[in-house]
Amino acid sequence: MRQDGRVAVVTGAGSGIGRAVATALMDAGYRVVLAGRREEALQATLAARGSQGLVVPADVTQEAAVRHLFERAREEYGRVDVLFNNAGTFGTSAPIEDMALEQWQEVIDANLTGAFLCAREAFRVMKGQQPQGGRIINNGSVSAQVPRPHAAAYTASKHAITGLTKTIALEGRQYGIACGQIDIGNAATDLSAAFSKGTLQADGSLKSEPRMDVRHVSDAVLYMAGLPLDANVQFMTLMATNMPLVGRG
């Protein structure tokens, strides 16, 4: 379904899932604000479709940068209808006893604090605009449900995203702000390329894991984004069918 004229902000839009979702939103008629740390990569996402959009380089861990991102969205398009809160990092794999505080903080800053800052600014815009309301879609992970070994920071951050999602959904009701979360398992991106070669399992072994086309993620986010605000996908799990999630440990 076409969504011509609606405005979406996508963080981490320069690669992977963010690029796929931003491209799909543009193809569906959204005016897309593409955010990320690398301007060249964002411009490449925009140029891939020759679409009209707005590139705003932003580090989501920086409060001033996030505020500027949403100010630019409002200046250019007047409102924000959808936020796909996607930017994040897996960080450095390490047993919990060997994980440095700096390694922990890097992941929490990007995955949790960054998501909070973006959601807070989107909420403020959506609450204040006319017509009021909008939708925030948080990119969680299947690690929000079942952890991988040696990924304490990533797992903790994604569990926390679930709490953030529920809080936004609760507090957004009276303002027409819907919030949902998509937990993704093994989408085929550069980030997950190593999974097909072999990745650490709960029993300590290394095994290859199947992946799925990232297009399925963009299709799912498009569906979530396109719902009327009186309907919401609160949580969706989308995963490669044969990946070792159910019964992982």
C-alpha positions as CSV (number, residue, x, y, z in Angstrom):
1,M,0.0,0.0,0.0
2,R,1.3,3.4,-1.0
3,Q,2.1,5.8,1.9
4,D,2.8,8.9,-0.1
5,G,3.6,12.0,1.9
6,R,4.1,10.2,5.3
7,V,7.5,10.9,7.0
8,A,9.8,8.3,8.4
9,V,13.1,8.6,10.3
10,V,15.4,5.6,10.0
11,T,18.6,5.4,12.1
12,G,21.5,3.3,11.0
13,A,20.3,3.8,7.4
14,G,23.7,3.5,5.8
15,S,24.0,-0.2,5.8
16,G,22.3,-3.6,6.5
17,I,18.8,-3.6,7.9
18,G,18.6,0.1,8.1
19,R,19.5,0.5,4.4
20,A,17.0,-2.1,3.4
21,V,14.2,-0.6,5.4
22,A,14.9,3.0,4.3
23,T,14.9,1.9,0.7
24,A,11.6,0.0,1.1
25,L,10.0,3.0,2.8
26,M,11.1,5.3,0.0
27,D,9.8,2.8,-2.6
28,A,6.4,2.9,-0.7
29,G,6.2,6.7,-1.0
30,Y,7.5,7.7,2.4
31,R,9.6,10.8,2.7
32,V,12.6,9.3,4.6
33,V,15.1,11.0,6.9
34,L,18.2,8.9,6.8
35,A,20.4,9.1,9.9
36,G,23.7,7.5,10.7
37,R,27.3,8.3,11.4
38,R,28.7,8.0,7.9
39,E,27.3,10.6,5.4
40,E,28.8,8.8,2.4
41,A,27.0,5.6,3.2
42,L,23.7,7.5,3.8
43,Q,24.0,9.2,0.5
44,A,24.6,5.9,-1.2
45,T,21.4,4.5,0.3
46,L,19.5,7.6,-0.9
47,A,21.0,7.4,-4.4
48,A,20.2,3.7,-4.8
49,R,16.6,4.7,-5.5
50,G,17.0,8.2,-6.9
51,S,14.4,9.1,-4.3
52,Q,13.7,12.3,-2.5
53,G,14.9,12.1,1.0
54,L,16.9,13.9,3.6
55,V,20.4,12.8,4.8
56,V,21.2,13.9,8.4
57,P,24.5,12.5,9.7
58,A,24.0,11.8,13.4
59,D,25.6,9.8,16.2
60,V,22.6,8.5,18.2
61,T,24.7,8.4,21.4
62,Q,25.0,12.2,21.4
63,E,22.0,14.0,22.7
64,A,22.6,17.2,20.7
65,A,23.0,15.2,17.5
66,V,19.7,13.4,18.0
67,R,17.9,16.7,18.8
68,H,19.3,18.2,15.6
69,L,18.1,15.1,13.6
70,F,14.5,15.6,14.6
71,E,14.7,19.4,14.2
72,R,15.8,18.9,10.6
73,A,13.0,16.4,10.0
74,R,10.4,18.9,11.2
75,E,12.0,21.8,9.3
76,E,12.1,19.8,6.1
77,Y,8.8,17.9,6.3
78,G,6.8,19.4,9.1
79,R,6.2,16.2,11.1
80,V,7.3,12.7,11.8
81,D,5.0,9.7,11.3
82,V,7.3,6.8,11.9
83,L,10.6,6.2,13.6
84,F,12.5,3.0,12.9
85,N,14.9,2.9,15.8
86,N,17.5,0.7,14.3
87,A,21.1,2.0,14.9
88,G,23.2,-0.2,17.1
89,T,26.2,-2.5,17.4
90,F,27.0,-6.1,18.4
91,G,30.2,-5.0,20.1
92,T,33.2,-7.2,21.0
93,S,32.5,-10.8,21.8
94,A,34.0,-11.8,25.2
95,P,33.3,-14.0,28.2
96,I,31.6,-11.9,30.8
97,E,34.6,-12.2,33.2
98,D,36.8,-10.7,30.4
99,M,34.5,-8.0,29.2
100,A,36.0,-4.5,29.8
101,L,33.8,-1.7,31.0
102,E,34.6,0.2,27.9
103,Q,33.3,-2.7,25.7
104,W,30.1,-2.9,27.8
105,Q,29.6,0.9,27.7
106,E,30.1,1.1,23.9
107,V,27.2,-1.3,23.3
108,I,24.9,0.1,25.9
109,D,25.4,3.6,24.6
110,A,24.6,2.7,21.0
111,N,21.9,0.1,21.5
112,L,20.0,1.4,24.6
113,T,20.9,5.1,25.2
114,G,20.8,5.8,21.5
115,A,17.4,4.2,21.2
116,F,16.1,6.1,24.2
117,L,17.3,9.4,22.9
118,C,15.7,8.9,19.4
119,A,12.5,7.6,20.9
120,R,12.3,10.5,23.3
121,E,12.7,13.1,20.5
122,A,10.3,11.3,18.2
123,F,7.7,11.1,21.1
124,R,8.0,14.8,21.7
125,V,7.5,15.6,18.0
126,M,4.6,13.1,17.6
127,K,2.9,14.4,20.8
128,G,3.1,18.0,19.7
129,Q,2.2,17.8,16.0
130,Q,-1.2,18.0,14.3
131,P,-2.7,15.6,13.6
132,Q,-1.2,14.2,16.8
133,G,0.4,10.8,17.0
134,G,2.8,8.4,15.2
135,R,4.6,5.1,15.4
136,I,7.9,4.1,16.9
137,I,9.3,0.7,15.8
138,N,12.3,-0.5,17.9
139,N,14.7,-3.0,16.4
140,G,15.2,-5.6,19.1
141,S,16.8,-8.9,18.5
142,V,16.1,-12.6,19.1
143,S,18.8,-12.0,21.8
144,A,16.0,-10.1,23.7
145,Q,14.5,-13.6,24.2
146,V,17.5,-16.0,24.2
147,P,21.2,-14.9,24.6
148,R,24.2,-15.9,22.6
149,P,27.4,-16.9,24.5
150,H,29.9,-14.1,25.1
151,A,27.5,-11.3,24.3
152,A,26.5,-10.0,27.7
153,A,26.3,-6.3,26.7
154,Y,24.4,-6.9,23.5
155,T,21.9,-9.3,25.2
156,A,21.4,-6.9,28.1
157,S,20.8,-4.0,25.8
158,K,18.2,-5.9,23.8
159,H,16.4,-7.1,26.9
160,A,16.2,-3.4,27.9
161,I,14.8,-2.4,24.5
162,T,11.8,-4.6,25.3
163,G,11.2,-2.7,28.5
164,L,11.6,0.6,26.6
165,T,9.1,-0.6,24.0
166,K,6.5,-1.4,26.6
167,T,7.0,1.9,28.4
168,I,6.6,3.9,25.2
169,A,3.5,1.9,24.2
170,L,2.0,2.6,27.6
171,E,2.8,6.3,27.8
172,G,1.9,6.9,24.1
173,R,-1.7,5.6,24.3
174,Q,-3.3,9.0,25.2
175,Y,-1.4,10.8,22.4
176,G,-2.0,8.3,19.5
177,I,1.6,7.1,19.6
178,A,2.0,3.4,19.0
179,C,5.2,1.5,19.7
180,G,6.2,-2.0,18.7
181,Q,9.3,-4.1,18.4
182,I,10.7,-6.4,15.8
183,D,13.1,-9.1,17.0
184,I,15.2,-10.3,14.1
185,G,17.2,-13.5,13.8
186,N,19.9,-13.9,11.1
187,A,19.0,-11.5,8.4
188,A,21.6,-11.7,5.6
189,T,23.7,-8.6,6.1
190,D,27.4,-7.9,6.4
191,L,27.0,-8.0,10.2
192,S,25.8,-11.6,10.1
193,A,28.1,-12.8,7.3
194,A,30.2,-14.8,9.8
195,F,27.2,-16.9,10.9
196,S,27.2,-18.9,7.7
197,K,30.9,-19.8,8.3
198,G,30.5,-20.8,11.9
199,T,29.6,-19.0,15.2
200,L,29.7,-20.0,18.8
201,Q,26.9,-22.1,20.1
202,A,25.6,-22.7,23.7
203,D,27.5,-26.0,23.9
204,G,30.8,-24.3,23.0
205,S,30.9,-25.7,19.5
206,L,31.2,-23.6,16.3
207,K,28.4,-24.2,13.8
208,S,27.2,-22.4,10.7
209,E,23.7,-20.9,10.9
210,P,21.2,-20.3,8.1
211,R,20.3,-16.8,7.2
212,M,17.3,-15.2,5.5
213,D,17.0,-12.5,2.9
214,V,17.0,-9.0,4.5
215,R,14.0,-8.2,2.3
216,H,11.8,-10.1,4.6
217,V,12.7,-7.6,7.4
218,S,11.9,-4.6,5.3
219,D,8.6,-6.1,4.3
220,A,7.8,-6.7,7.9
221,V,8.7,-3.2,9.0
222,L,6.7,-1.8,6.1
223,Y,3.6,-3.7,7.4
224,M,4.1,-2.5,10.9
225,A,4.6,1.1,9.8
226,G,1.6,1.1,7.5
227,L,-1.0,0.1,10.1
228,P,-3.5,2.6,11.2
229,L,-2.7,4.0,14.7
230,D,-5.6,2.1,16.3
231,A,-3.8,-1.1,15.5
232,N,-0.3,-2.2,16.6
233,V,2.2,-5.0,16.3
234,Q,3.5,-5.0,19.8
235,F,6.1,-7.7,19.2
236,M,7.2,-9.6,16.1
237,T,9.8,-12.3,15.9
238,L,11.2,-12.8,12.4
239,M,13.9,-15.3,11.9
240,A,15.6,-17.8,9.6
241,T,13.4,-20.9,9.9
242,N,16.2,-23.3,10.7
243,M,18.4,-21.1,12.9
244,P,19.1,-22.5,16.4
245,L,16.9,-20.3,18.5
246,V,14.1,-22.4,19.9
247,G,16.0,-24.9,22.1
248,R,19.2,-22.9,21.6
249,G,20.6,-23.7,25.1
